[in-house]
Amino acid sequence: MKVSRRPGRGRAVQITKEWFDAPHPNPLHPVGLRMDPRTRTVEVPTKKGSVVAGIGYWIQMDQGR
């Protein structure tokens, strides 16, 4: 999914259960995100701090491209 936001563009990905169920190393794991397989949440760093996202959430990756 492509998202557009001023001033840049980015790519959005949806957190799915496969992120947590696949064997390690999992190519679905985005670099730079901390994942907690026990609670099935992902900690996403932002300019204002960290946000915790769960299965079904969409997160924007590679902002500014």
Secondary structure, 3 states (H helix, E strand, C coil): CEEEECCEEEEEEECCCHHHHCCCCCCCCCCCCEEECCCCEEEEEECCEEEEEECCCEEEECCCC
